[in-house]
Amino acid sequence: MSTSEVIASAFRLYRNHFANLVLMALAPHLVLLALDLMLVEAGLEPAQVISILLLGTAVLNAIVLAAMTQAISQAALGRGPGVLDSYRAAFSRSLVSIVTAYLIVWGLVTVGFLLLVLPGLVVGGLLLPTVPVIVLEQRTSLPALAQAYRMMRPVMAKATAVFSFVILISGVIPLGFHLLVGQGPFSPLLGAILGAVTLPLAYSANVILYFSERSKSGFSARDLSQWMREREPDP
């Protein structure tokens, strides 16, 4: 797929499965919101609150991205992604590998953004499909990072463009919302809802780009269906 086809497919998949995908993304946002309130009420120092929230964010992101990879894969096969089934499958994956890879990628992207933005977009694009590689190919963090890089290096411009779309949808839009509405009594809840609405669209582009590039090695929808059946958790 071209960049525009990847993004158009992400919008189409997102529209067709909007309710389930948003509900899936809402759960960790609400957990983080509740955790934030509990930590503040407990009277912890701001530095302690931030440290705990950062750790909680990394763990919850690992869980939700694993679940969403499963759900988007099901949707790409024309099936309705179930929220509970997707989360059940997520807990059968290597969440430690996903957390480790997530921290490595966003550490590198953050450094890249500090170097005049563009390096961050390039690095993010080159490592964009790391989580789908871990979830679907059952690799650990470092081999998954290497596999993502090998896949994206020949299409670096496309990968950078898709990652820019991901940042726009899941980062710039929520940030703009916070700057626009400021701090009010309902701002955290509205921010959590907005995050749940934007995350599935952004992440759908990620997974679809992975499928597009993976298909170059002959990987088909039939292969994906068989692959997922082999990796389903035991009942």
N, C-alpha and C positions, 0 to 999 in steps of 0.2 A: 504494500500500500504506500501511496505518497503521504506526505504530511497532512494534506487536506483530507485525504480519505481516512486516515487514522482518527483525526479529530471529528469528522462527520460520523464515523462509526461509533465513537465514544458518545456523542450526543444522542444517536439513535438508540443505543443500548441503554443509556441513562434514562431516556424518555420512556422506553418500553418497560423498565423495571424500577421506576422511580421510587415507589413506596417501599419496596423491600430493601433497596440499596441505602436509602436515607435512614430507614429504621435501623439498619445494621450499623451505620456510621454514628447514629445518635447515641447509642449505648455508651461508648467510651467517653464521649464528650460530657455526658451527664455524670459519669463516674468521676471524671477529673474535676468537674464543677463542685460536686459534693465533697470530694477530698480537699479541695481548696478551702471551702467553708469550714470543714472540720478542723483543718490545721490552724486557720486563723482563730477559730473559737478556742482552740487549745492553748493559745497564747505563745506559740513558737516564734522565734526570731525570724525576720523576713528571709535571711539567708538560708535558714533551715527549711522554711516553707518552699523556697525556690528549688532547693536541692531535691527535696522529696517529690515535688511536682514534675521536675525534669525526669527523674527516674520513673515515676508513674506514667508520664507521657510516652517514654520510650517503650515500656512494657505494653501499655495499652495499644500503642500504634502497631507493635508487632502482632498483637492478637487481631486487631481489626483489619490490617492489611492482609494477613493470612486468610482471614474469613472472606474478605472482599475478593481476593484472588480466586478463591474457590467459587464464589458467587458469579463473578464476571465470566469465568470459564464456563460455568453452566449456562449462563445467558448467551454466550457466544455460540453454544451448541443448540440454541433455541429452546432451552428449558427454563422454567421459572426458578430463580434462585431462592431457596428457603433460608430464612434468617437463622433459625436454630441449627439446621443441618450444616450451614456454612461455618458457624461458630464451632460446632462439634468437630468438623474436619480441621479447623484451625488449631484446636488443642491437640490434635494428633501430629502436628508438624513440629519442627525444631524451632521453638520460639526463641531459644537462646541465640541461635544462629541469626534469626531475623533481627533481634535486638542489637546484636553485635554489628551486623552489616548496616543497619539503620544508623547507628551512631557513627560508624566510619564514614558512610556516604555524606551525612549531613555535617560532619566535622569538616570534610574536604570541601563541600559546597560552601560552607560558611567562610572558610579561608579564601576560597575563590571569589566570593562576593566582596570580601574586603579588598581584593585586588582588582577593583574597578568593574565588578559585576560579571563581565563577559566570561572570565575564567570559571566562575562558579556555574554559569549556565552550561558551559562545555563539559565540565567535570560531571555535573548532574545528568546531562544527556548521556554521557559515556557509561554511566553506572545505573541508568534509570531502571532497567528490568531486573535488578538484583533480587528483589523480593519474589517476583514471579519465578525466577530461576530456583530459588531456595524451596519455594512451596511446591512447584510442579515437577522439578527435576530432583528434588530431595538432596540438594547439595548443602554443604556447610558454608559459613560466611565467606571465607577467603576464596575457595574455588568458585563460589557464585559470583563474587566481584570480578574475578578473572574472566569467567564465562560471559558476564554482561559486557565487559570491556571488549572482548573479542567480537561479540555480536554487533556492537554499536560503532566500533571504530571505522568500518567501511562506510557507514552512513552517518558520520558525525554531524553533518549539517541538519539532517532530518531529526536525529536524536536531540540535538540542541533546541530545535524548534519545538518539538513535542514537550521537552522539559520546560521551556519558556511558557507554554500553554498551561502546564501543570502548576507552575509558580503563580501565573496570573490568576487562575481559578481558585486554587487552595491557599494562596498567600496574599496576593495583592488585594483581591476583593474583600476578604475578611479584615485586613488591615485598614482598608479604606472605610469600611463600615465602622470600625472602632474610632477612627479619627473623626468621622462624620457625626456620630451620635454621642461621643464622649462617654463619660462615666455616669451612669444612672443606676437606679435600683434594679432594673431589668436587663442592663447591658450584658452581664455575664451569661444569662440564660439565652438572650437573643444571639450572642456570639456563638454559643454552643449549637444552637439550631442552625445558624448560618454555616458553621463548620461542617455539620452533618449533611447539609444540602450541597455544599461545594466539593467535599472530598470524593464522593463516588464518581462524579464527572471527571475530575482530574485524574483519579487513579484508573479509571476505565481506559483513558488514552495510553497510560503506561502499559497495561496488560495487553491491549490490542497491538501496540507497537511490538511487544515481545512476540506475539503470535505471528505478526507479519514477517518479522525477521527470522523467526524459527522455521517458518514454512519454506525458506530457501534451502533448507537441508532435507526437504521432502516430507516434513511433518504436516499431516493433514488433520482435518476435523475428526476423521475416523480414528486416527492415532491418538488425538487428544481425548476422545471419549474412552478409548481402551485404557489409556494412561491413567485417567482419573478413576476408573473402576478398580484398577489394580491398587490404587493408593487410598481407597475409601477405608475409613477406620472400621474396626470390627464393631458390630452392634452391641 
